[in-house]
Amino acid sequence: MKSLWTLILLALLASCNDELKEQQVAFDNLKQQSMEAHDVIMPKMGDLMDLSNQLSKKMDSTNTDLIMSKKSELQKAHDDMMTWMRDYSEKFPYDYKLPKDVNAVNKQLDVLKEEHEEIEELKVRTLRVIDEAQAMLK
């Protein structure tokens, strides 16, 4: 009877370890995808400010509202990126290690999913506003 309980316990531990490894792989993949989105946006930060400055030079009495609106969107994209980076680094610092508990990893994975969705939305918005500002300058 004792050996049966030992086998059951070992089987449970093995399944928990497998689930933990799967969650860690999922976490690592999602973190990589988030960083890839970040790496698309980050080089564009200077473009946001350059476009804003170029739009200022093109402003006249006929397009002031439109240009001010686009400048505001450019600034928001920049500010949102800075906020995302700050929040992300607080939640997942450079030396961050995942917990060894499946439930804790699942909670962290949920947090990372939210961060990933946010950076993907930010990437789309940033690239869109850059394209729109460039079109206005033509």
Backbone torsions as a table, in degrees:
resi	resn	phi	psi	omega
1	MET	NA	-40.4	-179.5
2	LYS	-63.2	-38.7	-179.2
3	SER	-70.6	-30.1	176.0
4	LEU	-64.5	-44.7	177.2
5	TRP	-63.6	-37.7	178.0
6	THR	-62.9	-44.1	179.0
7	LEU	-63.9	-42.7	178.6
8	ILE	-62.6	-44.0	179.0
9	LEU	-62.5	-43.9	178.9
10	LEU	-63.5	-39.6	178.7
11	ALA	-64.7	-41.5	177.7
12	LEU	-64.1	-43.2	178.7
13	LEU	-62.9	-41.6	179.6
14	ALA	-63.8	-43.0	-179.9
15	SER	-67.1	-37.2	176.9
16	CYS	-64.7	-41.7	178.8
17	ASN	-64.4	-39.6	177.9
18	ASP	-64.0	-44.2	178.8
19	GLU	-63.8	-41.1	178.3
20	LEU	-62.4	-44.0	179.2
21	LYS	-63.3	-41.7	178.3
22	GLU	-62.3	-43.3	179.5
23	GLN	-65.3	-38.7	179.1
24	GLN	-65.4	-39.7	177.4
25	VAL	-64.8	-44.3	177.8
26	ALA	-60.1	-42.6	178.8
27	PHE	-61.5	-49.0	-179.0
28	ASP	-61.1	-41.5	179.5
29	ASN	-64.8	-43.6	-179.9
30	LEU	-67.5	-37.2	176.8
31	LYS	-63.4	-41.9	178.2
32	GLN	-62.7	-44.1	178.5
33	GLN	-62.6	-38.8	178.2
34	SER	-64.1	-41.6	179.7
35	MET	-68.8	-32.8	176.5
36	GLU	-64.9	-42.2	176.6
37	ALA	-63.6	-43.2	176.7
38	HIS	-56.8	-44.3	-177.0
39	ASP	-68.7	-20.9	173.7
40	VAL	-75.3	-41.7	-174.5
41	ILE	-78.6	-41.4	-170.2
42	MET	-54.0	-45.4	179.3
43	PRO	-65.9	-14.1	-178.8
44	LYS	-86.5	-6.9	-176.8
45	MET	-59.8	-41.7	177.2
46	GLY	-65.8	-36.8	178.5
47	ASP	-60.7	-39.0	-179.8
48	LEU	-58.1	-46.3	-178.7
49	MET	-73.1	-37.8	177.6
50	ASP	-62.1	-44.7	179.0
51	LEU	-62.7	-39.5	178.1
52	SER	-60.5	-43.8	178.7
53	ASN	-64.8	-40.9	178.9
54	GLN	-64.8	-39.2	177.8
55	LEU	-64.2	-38.0	178.6
56	SER	-59.0	-40.0	-179.3
57	LYS	-69.4	-25.0	-177.7
58	LYS	-91.0	-3.6	-176.0
59	MET	-71.7	135.3	171.9
60	ASP	-142.2	-175.5	-173.7
61	SER	-67.1	-17.6	-178.0
62	THR	-89.3	-17.4	-174.1
63	ASN	-129.5	15.7	-174.5
64	THR	-56.9	-49.0	-177.6
65	ASP	-63.0	-44.1	-178.8
66	LEU	-63.7	-45.0	-179.7
67	ILE	-68.4	-41.5	178.4
68	MET	-62.6	-37.6	177.9
69	SER	-64.0	-43.6	-179.8
70	LYS	-69.5	-37.8	176.7
71	LYS	-62.3	-38.7	177.8
72	SER	-63.5	-41.8	177.7
73	GLU	-64.3	-40.0	177.7
74	LEU	-62.3	-44.9	179.7
75	GLN	-64.6	-40.3	179.7
76	LYS	-63.7	-42.2	178.0
77	ALA	-60.3	-42.2	178.3
78	HIS	-63.9	-49.9	-178.7
79	ASP	-62.1	-40.8	179.8
80	ASP	-63.9	-36.3	177.6
81	MET	-66.2	-43.8	179.4
82	MET	-62.8	-40.7	178.3
83	THR	-65.1	-44.7	180.0
84	TRP	-59.9	-44.9	-179.2
85	MET	-62.9	-42.2	179.0
86	ARG	-63.4	-48.5	-179.9
87	ASP	-62.4	-44.0	-178.4
88	TYR	-62.6	-44.4	-178.3
89	SER	-69.2	-25.5	174.3
90	GLU	-73.0	-38.3	-178.9
91	LYS	-79.1	-35.2	-177.4
92	PHE	-135.0	76.6	-179.9
93	PRO	-60.4	165.5	-176.4
94	TYR	-51.1	-42.6	-176.1
95	ASP	-95.4	22.6	-175.9
96	TYR	-62.4	134.3	175.7
97	LYS	-120.4	133.6	177.3
98	LEU	-67.4	145.8	175.0
99	PRO	-65.1	164.9	-178.8
100	LYS	-96.8	10.4	-178.9
101	ASP	-107.5	130.3	-176.9
102	VAL	-57.5	-44.5	-179.2
103	ASN	-64.1	-40.6	178.8
104	ALA	-66.9	-39.1	177.7
105	VAL	-64.8	-41.5	178.3
106	ASN	-59.9	-40.5	178.1
107	LYS	-64.1	-43.1	179.6
108	GLN	-67.5	-35.3	177.6
109	LEU	-64.1	-38.8	176.1
110	ASP	-62.7	-41.8	178.2
111	VAL	-63.4	-43.5	-179.7
112	LEU	-66.0	-36.5	176.9
113	LYS	-59.5	-42.5	177.8
114	GLU	-63.1	-44.2	178.9
115	GLU	-62.9	-40.2	-179.9
116	HIS	-64.9	-45.1	177.9
117	GLU	-59.6	-40.8	-179.0
118	GLU	-65.1	-43.8	-178.0
119	ILE	-71.4	-32.4	177.0
120	GLU	-67.1	-42.7	176.5
121	GLU	-63.5	-40.2	178.8
122	LEU	-64.8	-38.7	177.8
123	LYS	-60.7	-47.5	-179.7
124	VAL	-61.1	-47.2	-179.2
125	ARG	-63.4	-42.3	-178.1
126	THR	-64.6	-47.8	-179.4
127	LEU	-64.7	-36.6	178.5
128	ARG	-65.0	-47.5	-176.7
129	VAL	-67.9	-32.2	175.7
130	ILE	-65.0	-47.1	178.9
131	ASP	-59.9	-42.6	-179.1
132	GLU	-66.6	-41.0	178.9
133	ALA	-66.1	-41.1	178.3
134	GLN	-63.3	-38.6	178.4
135	ALA	-64.7	-37.3	178.9
136	MET	-66.0	-29.0	-177.4
137	LEU	-81.1	-12.1	-178.7
138	LYS	-80.7	NA	NA
